[in-house]
Amino acid sequence: MEQPAPIAQPSVRPGLRGRLTIPVLAFGGILMAVMQTVVVPLLPDLPRLTRSSPGAVSWTVTATLLSGAVLTPVLGRAGDMYGKRRVLTAALLLMTVGSVMCALSSDIAVLITARALQGAAASVVPLSISILRDELPPERRGSAVALMSSTVGIGAALGLPLAALVVQYYDWHTMFWLTSLLGALGVSAVWWAVKESPVREPGRFDVAGTLGLAAGLVCLLLGVSQGGQWGWTGARVVGLFAAAVALLAVWWWQQLHTERPLVDLRLVSRPRVGLSHVAALLTGFAFYANSLVTAQLVQAPKATGYGLGLSIVETGLCLLPGGVTMLLFSPLSARISAARGPRVTLSLGAAVIACGYAVRIADSRDLWMIILGATVVATGTTLAYSALPTLILRAVPAEQTASANGVNVLMRTIGQATSSAAVAAILVHHTSPLGGVPVPTLHGYLLAFTVAGIVALVASATALTIPGDTGRRGSRRAGSGTLDARDEALEGA
């Protein structure tokens, strides 16, 4: 049996390249989040611009969600096996190619294909975090991982107003030409500044496991994302969920009986890893409702009695303080994790998210209170998202960090997709007519905040049940690539 590659001591590339490793990886994470959000301001006009139906246009979002969910664990595993910088560069290149395709075409089929290619960028953050573990000394690792985790929120907060401004004042293809140039810069910067990690886990790639996971996830997430449009009790949605259960059950069995599985389920079954994934799913659900509901609430017509009638540009600016907060609070997350352990940081972050929703429930009519509540939720998300990869890094061998973090990001994605479906279902069932058109009521929005807040509290409680995590032992083990006997005993407890 092939043995994992020996764990090398962390060594940052000297000189300018070494100093730019963290900023370059963070730029890649921000760029990924920007790519995911730039299409949002276009959605109302895309049917006219592409001469297609609103249902077809919705696939420009769904295709990215599906491909990202499938490719994140797959590319994470490929990074562990073939080189993390190599796979990271390939993911950024696919994202850039997708952007060029969008810039060159107005055909909806081409746009959907291009957006599916851009879904590969979802693996950028877990791959980058794995590189940081391999290359940085322990004293720099915590703050770098926290910053990398925060890039998702920072990029989303920047992408929405940027895209709205471009769409409002220029041809919509200009936005994709701009992101193409940024993508090319990101690919070049990663290849130049980031050192290839020597940590590998050799073996044969699990093709059967990849296909099984892809089929199961597509059925699951397609049912979740399209349930509101197709009908939750309709034959298509019920059939998709049934197929997902069957396919993932077979996939689970196959993974347990494969020598080199795509996802090490024995590792996932350990409480420190498995509970971290559960907490990621719940946190993803709680966090995503903030962006979804805030954007719709502030854009609602003033005639509703609660809406502010803001434009998409103004809406993006309302979310911008949250992105700035995520950048500022990421070092604090690292310090809390170093002092108290990442599970405490995760629990605290989820509790802060719940507090943010409490602010939203108390007052969702005044703009400053809306911005305050959204910013508090963003602050909690920073603490929680920064702690999740640290929990994974401390619980898995170094040669499996990219694939393990890829699964963790996948769980966040599933949580976000479920949140989107839940929010849509709540708002659809709480409407009132306005000019002959049904619009969500304020009660519907408040109910969505309540559900998200409750899920955040469950995430906070789940985090505290994660065993075997202390700052002292975590710091001692931070530079290690394997779990010692004491950790193994804790994991099996």
Solvent accessible surface area in square Angstrom, and as a share of the most:
residue,aa,sasa,rsa
1,M,174,0.78
2,E,98,0.44
3,Q,130,0.58
4,P,51,0.32
5,A,24,0.19
6,P,119,0.75
7,I,64,0.32
8,A,42,0.32
9,Q,149,0.66
10,P,36,0.23
11,S,53,0.34
12,V,40,0.23
13,R,50,0.18
14,P,116,0.73
15,G,44,0.42
16,L,94,0.47
17,R,94,0.34
18,G,5,0.04
19,R,162,0.59
20,L,59,0.29
21,T,6,0.03
22,I,28,0.14
23,P,67,0.42
24,V,15,0.08
25,L,1,0.00
26,A,10,0.07
27,F,61,0.26
28,G,2,0.02
29,G,0,0.00
30,I,42,0.21
31,L,4,0.02
32,M,8,0.03
33,A,2,0.02
34,V,9,0.05
35,M,2,0.01
36,Q,67,0.30
37,T,27,0.15
38,V,1,0.00
39,V,3,0.02
40,V,60,0.35
41,P,12,0.08
42,L,1,0.01
43,L,52,0.26
44,P,109,0.69
45,D,55,0.28
46,L,2,0.01
47,P,29,0.18
48,R,165,0.60
49,L,50,0.25
50,T,13,0.08
51,R,229,0.84
52,S,26,0.17
53,S,61,0.39
54,P,97,0.61
55,G,25,0.24
56,A,30,0.23
57,V,5,0.03
58,S,36,0.23
59,W,72,0.25
60,T,1,0.01
61,V,64,0.37
62,T,8,0.05
63,A,9,0.07
64,T,10,0.06
65,L,40,0.20
66,L,19,0.09
67,S,20,0.13
68,G,5,0.04
69,A,1,0.00
70,V,18,0.10
71,L,51,0.25
72,T,2,0.01
73,P,1,0.01
74,V,15,0.08
75,L,29,0.14
76,G,0,0.00
77,R,9,0.03
78,A,13,0.10
79,G,0,0.00
80,D,0,0.00
81,M,10,0.04
82,Y,93,0.35
83,G,0,0.00
84,K,1,0.00
85,R,34,0.12
86,R,140,0.51
87,V,12,0.07
88,L,1,0.00
89,T,17,0.10
90,A,49,0.38
91,A,1,0.00
92,L,0,0.00
93,L,92,0.46
94,L,65,0.32
95,M,0,0.00
96,T,12,0.07
97,V,63,0.36
98,G,0,0.00
99,S,0,0.00
100,V,48,0.28
101,M,51,0.23
102,C,1,0.00
103,A,5,0.04
104,L,124,0.62
105,S,22,0.14
106,S,49,0.31
107,D,73,0.38
108,I,32,0.16
109,A,62,0.48
110,V,51,0.29
111,L,5,0.03
112,I,41,0.21
113,T,72,0.42
114,A,0,0.00
115,R,5,0.02
116,A,33,0.26
117,L,52,0.26
118,Q,4,0.02
119,G,0,0.00
120,A,0,0.00
121,A,1,0.00
122,A,11,0.09
123,S,0,0.00
124,V,1,0.00
125,V,3,0.01
126,P,0,0.00
127,L,0,0.00
128,S,0,0.00
129,I,1,0.01
130,S,0,0.00
131,I,0,0.00
132,L,1,0.01
133,R,17,0.06
134,D,11,0.06
135,E,7,0.03
136,L,0,0.00
137,P,35,0.22
138,P,65,0.41
139,E,140,0.63
140,R,95,0.34
141,R,15,0.05
142,G,31,0.29
143,S,55,0.36
144,A,4,0.03
145,V,1,0.01
146,A,2,0.01
147,L,44,0.22
148,M,2,0.01
149,S,0,0.00
150,S,0,0.00
151,T,0,0.00
152,V,28,0.16
153,G,7,0.06
154,I,10,0.05
155,G,0,0.00
156,A,34,0.26
157,A,8,0.07
158,L,79,0.39
159,G,0,0.00
160,L,14,0.07
161,P,9,0.05
162,L,66,0.33
163,A,0,0.00
164,A,1,0.01
165,L,79,0.39
166,V,14,0.08
167,V,34,0.19
168,Q,105,0.47
169,Y,143,0.54
170,Y,141,0.54
171,D,82,0.43
172,W,18,0.06
173,H,35,0.15
174,T,54,0.31
175,M,3,0.01
176,F,3,0.01
177,W,111,0.39
178,L,62,0.31
179,T,1,0.01
180,S,7,0.05
181,L,127,0.63
182,L,51,0.25
183,G,0,0.00
184,A,49,0.38
185,L,103,0.51
186,G,1,0.01
187,V,24,0.14
188,S,67,0.44
189,A,20,0.16
190,V,1,0.01
191,W,136,0.48
192,W,99,0.35
193,A,0,0.00
194,V,0,0.00
195,K,69,0.29
196,E,42,0.19
197,S,1,0.00
198,P,64,0.41
199,V,3,0.02
200,R,65,0.24
201,E,11,0.05
202,P,41,0.26
203,G,23,0.22
204,R,209,0.76
205,F,45,0.19
206,D,11,0.06
207,V,94,0.54
208,A,64,0.49
209,G,0,0.00
210,T,23,0.13
211,L,120,0.60
212,G,20,0.19
213,L,7,0.03
214,A,22,0.17
215,A,39,0.30
216,G,0,0.00
217,L,5,0.03
218,V,54,0.31
219,C,21,0.13
220,L,44,0.22
221,L,1,0.00
222,L,25,0.12
223,G,0,0.00
224,V,17,0.10
225,S,41,0.27
226,Q,7,0.03
227,G,0,0.00
228,G,56,0.54
229,Q,115,0.51
230,W,60,0.21
231,G,30,0.29
232,W,94,0.33
233,T,130,0.76
234,G,25,0.24
235,A,94,0.73
236,R,147,0.54
237,V,0,0.00
238,V,80,0.46
239,G,37,0.36
240,L,31,0.15
241,F,60,0.25
242,A,62,0.48
243,A,36,0.28
244,A,2,0.02
245,V,106,0.61
246,A,58,0.45
247,L,65,0.32
248,L,45,0.22
249,A,60,0.47
250,V,100,0.57
251,W,22,0.08
252,W,120,0.42
253,W,156,0.55
254,Q,37,0.17
255,Q,1,0.01
256,L,56,0.28
257,H,121,0.54
258,T,39,0.23
259,E,121,0.54
260,R,36,0.13
261,P,21,0.13
262,L,2,0.01
263,V,11,0.06
264,D,46,0.24
265,L,8,0.04
266,R,146,0.53
267,L,11,0.06
268,V,30,0.17
269,S,83,0.54
270,R,56,0.20
271,P,35,0.22
272,R,11,0.04
273,V,1,0.01
274,G,17,0.16
275,L,51,0.26
276,S,0,0.00
277,H,8,0.03
278,V,68,0.39
279,A,0,0.00
280,A,0,0.00
281,L,49,0.24
282,L,31,0.16
283,T,1,0.00
284,G,0,0.00
285,F,19,0.08
286,A,0,0.00
287,F,24,0.10
288,Y,68,0.26
289,A,1,0.01
290,N,9,0.04
291,S,39,0.25
292,L,42,0.21
293,V,0,0.00
294,T,1,0.00
295,A,20,0.15
296,Q,76,0.34
297,L,1,0.00
298,V,0,0.00
299,Q,67,0.30
300,A,11,0.08
301,P,63,0.39
302,K,152,0.64
303,A,78,0.61
304,T,33,0.19
305,G,54,0.51
306,Y,14,0.05
307,G,7,0.06
308,L,37,0.19
309,G,42,0.41
310,L,34,0.17
311,S,52,0.34
312,I,47,0.24
313,V,18,0.10
314,E,79,0.35
315,T,0,0.00
316,G,0,0.00
317,L,92,0.46
318,C,10,0.06
319,L,26,0.13
320,L,50,0.25
321,P,50,0.31
322,G,8,0.07
323,G,3,0.03
324,V,76,0.43
325,T,16,0.09
326,M,6,0.02
327,L,87,0.43
328,L,121,0.60
329,F,71,0.30
330,S,2,0.01
331,P,56,0.35
332,L,63,0.31
333,S,1,0.01
334,A,14,0.11
335,R,153,0.56
336,I,32,0.16
337,S,7,0.04
338,A,63,0.49
339,A,75,0.58
340,R,167,0.61
341,G,0,0.00
342,P,0,0.00
343,R,68,0.25
344,V,53,0.30
345,T,0,0.00
346,L,0,0.00
347,S,11,0.07
348,L,76,0.38
349,G,0,0.00
350,A,1,0.00
351,A,32,0.25
352,V,32,0.18
353,I,0,0.00
354,A,13,0.10
355,C,77,0.46
356,G,0,0.00
357,Y,1,0.00
358,A,57,0.44
359,V,37,0.21
360,R,0,0.00
361,I,74,0.37
362,A,82,0.64
363,D,34,0.18
364,S,5,0.03
365,R,126,0.46
366,D,69,0.36
367,L,70,0.35
368,W,166,0.58
369,M,30,0.13
370,I,1,0.00
371,I,46,0.24
372,L,78,0.39
373,G,0,0.00
374,A,5,0.04
375,T,26,0.15
376,V,37,0.21
377,V,0,0.00
378,A,10,0.07
379,T,18,0.11
380,G,0,0.00
381,T,1,0.00
382,T,0,0.00
383,L,7,0.03
384,A,0,0.00
385,Y,2,0.01
386,S,3,0.02
387,A,0,0.00
388,L,0,0.00
389,P,0,0.00
390,T,20,0.12
391,L,5,0.02
392,I,0,0.00
393,L,12,0.06
394,R,34,0.12
395,A,0,0.00
396,V,2,0.01
397,P,20,0.13
398,A,3,0.02
399,E,13,0.06
400,Q,26,0.11
401,T,0,0.00
402,A,0,0.00
403,S,12,0.08
404,A,9,0.07
405,N,3,0.01
406,G,0,0.00
407,V,14,0.08
408,N,1,0.00
409,V,20,0.12
410,L,11,0.06
411,M,41,0.18
412,R,10,0.04
413,T,23,0.13
414,I,23,0.12
415,G,0,0.00
416,Q,37,0.17
417,A,6,0.04
418,T,51,0.30
419,S,0,0.00
420,S,42,0.27
421,A,14,0.11
422,A,28,0.21
423,V,6,0.03
424,A,47,0.36
425,A,31,0.24
426,I,25,0.13
427,L,9,0.04
428,V,104,0.60
429,H,139,0.62
430,H,53,0.24
431,T,58,0.34
432,S,47,0.30
433,P,111,0.70
434,L,52,0.26
435,G,84,0.80
436,G,72,0.70
437,V,90,0.52
438,P,90,0.57
439,V,26,0.15
440,P,32,0.20
441,T,34,0.20
442,L,32,0.16
443,H,112,0.50
444,G,0,0.00
445,Y,4,0.01
446,L,44,0.22
447,L,58,0.29
448,A,2,0.01
449,F,0,0.00
450,T,50,0.29
451,V,47,0.27
452,A,1,0.01
453,G,9,0.08
454,I,99,0.50
455,V,26,0.15
456,A,0,0.00
457,L,99,0.49
458,V,73,0.42
459,A,0,0.00
460,S,13,0.09
461,A,57,0.44
462,T,19,0.11
463,A,0,0.00
464,L,101,0.50
465,T,81,0.47
466,I,0,0.00
467,P,36,0.22
468,G,15,0.14
469,D,5,0.03
470,T,63,0.37
471,G,8,0.08
472,R,171,0.62
473,R,12,0.04
474,G,6,0.06
475,S,62,0.40
476,R,129,0.47
477,R,51,0.18
478,A,24,0.18
479,G,38,0.36
480,S,28,0.18
481,G,6,0.06
482,T,81,0.47
483,L,24,0.12
484,D,42,0.22
485,A,84,0.65
486,R,126,0.46
487,D,2,0.01
488,E,71,0.32
489,A,71,0.55
490,L,53,0.26
491,E,2,0.01
492,G,68,0.66
493,A,99,0.77
